[in-house]
């Protein structure tokens, strides 16, 4: 199994392949993404709504099929509030 620190060496399809091979779980990828966001967001201020609980819940349930199955991602909110 890859170490958490090496996930950044993979692109999205590479991570999806790890999930498909059961070398890593979607939940592990979510936790790695959260860790990385918490490390870098204080400087970048790119993530304003941290949907960590929602991401953890989604990763633990049934996942939609597709080439990026099990890969966490951010959604940019362009709408005015």
N, C-alpha and C positions, 0 to 999 in steps of 0.2 A: 504494500500500500504506500502511495506517495506521502511524504511528510506534508503537513499543512503549509509549511513555508515554501513548498515547491509548486503550489497550485498556480502561482502567477506565471509559471513557465509554460502553461497550457493555454491555448485559445479555447473558445466556447465549445467547438466540436471535440477537442481533445478532452475537455472535462466531461462532456456528454459520453464519450467513449469510456472513461473511467467509471461513470455511473452505470452504464450498461453492463460493464464487466464486473460490477459490484466491488470494485477496488476502493470506492468511496461512496458514501451515501449523500443524497441531496441535503440532508440535515448538516452533515459535516461541511459541505460547501457553503451553506448559509452561515454557519458559525465562523468560517474563515472569512467570508465577505464582511460580516459584522465587525470582526476584529480589525480588518483592514480599513473599513470606513471609520471606526472609532479612532484609529491611529492617524488618518490623514484628514478627516473632515474638519478638525479644529482650524486648520490652516486654509483649506479649500472652501469651507462653508458651502458645499455643494448639495448636501443632504439636509433638508429642513424638516422633513417628516420621516421619522425613523419607524418604519413598520416592521420592527423586528419580530414581534409576537405573531403577526400575520404571516410573515415569511417562514417562521418556524412551523406554524400550523400547516401551511401549504406544503412544505417539504415533507411533512410526516403523513400526508394523505395521498390519495390517488393523483397521479400526475398526468397532464395531457400529453398525448403522443406528439412527436415532432423531433426535429434534429437536435434541439437543445433541451430535451427532456431531463429535468432534474437540476438545471443550471439556474442559480439565482441571477436576478438582473434588477437594475434600477429603472424607474419610470420618471421621466422629466415632466414636471407639471408646468405647462405653458399657459394654463388658464388663469385669468384674473380672479382674485378672491375679493 
